Structure formats: C-alpha cells, structure tokens
Amino acid sequence: MLTSKLTSKSQTTIPQPVRAALGLRPGDEILYRIDDGQVILAKARAVQGDDPFKTFDEWDSEADRQAYADL
C-alpha cells in the first residue's frame, strides 16, 4: 500500500510508482471518480483540440525545456 501526506494547502505528491503505472508526466490531467467512499485515480485522455504534438517526447528532456524556455 502506498501513502502520501496532505499539505496545509490540501496538496499531495502522487507517489512515483503510481505515476509510472499511469504513465503520468508533468502537465498531464488526472481524473478522480468517487465510488462508495473510495476514490479512483486515472490519467485523463486527450480530448479533441488538445495539442497534437503533446505525445511527441523526442525533445522532452530538462535540457530541452531550458533551451527552449524563452521561445
């Protein structure tokens, strides 16, 4: 069982194994479904109108983000 703490601002960090299992990356949206007192967490699927290049990760490293930050 994985746990995380809630901050005073009602924020938490999603544990790395959960992020990996869902394929979550910075900027991804998360869906929450409340079902009989439990919450089910899922990665939101892209909707029409989203950035079509969002799934391209060839140039998605920290060095790339820094290099292109001012564009």
N, C-alpha and C positions, 0 to 999 in steps of 0.2 A: 504494500500500500504506500502510495506517495502522498506527502503532505506539503503544504506551504502556508505561510502566515499572512494574515490580512494586516495591512498597514493602517495607520490612523486616517489615511485618505481613502480607505476601502479598496486598496490596490493589492495585487499579489503577483508573484512571478510564477509563470507556468513552468513546472519542472522540465528539465531537458529531455527526459525520456518521453514525456507527453508531447513536447514539441516535435521530437523526432518521429514519434508514431503517427502524428497527424501531418507531418511534413510542413510545419509552420515556419514561416520566415518573417523577419521584420516587415511590418506593414500589412500582413495578412489580417483578414477579418475572421472573427470567431463567432459561431452560433451557440446559443445557450437554449436548451429545452428543459423546462421544469416538468418532471413526471413523477407524481406521487411522492413528493418530498425529496426527490433526488434531482440533480442537475446533470444533463448530458451535454458534453462539450464536443463540438465538431468544427472543422475548418469550413468556412463559408465558401461556396462555389462561386466562381466568377459569374457575373451577370452581364448581359449584353450591354455594351457601352464601356466596359472596363478596358483598360489599356491592353491591346493585343500583344504587346511586347513584354508584358509582366512575367510570362513564363520563360523568357529567354534569360538564362543565367550565365552565359559565357563571360560577361563582363560585370559580374555582380560580386566583386570582392571589396574588401575595405579599401584597398589601394585604388581601385576604380572609382569608388564613391568619393574619395578625397580628390582624385584627379579631376573629376567632372562636377564637383560640388558647385562651382561658380557658373556653370552654364545655364 
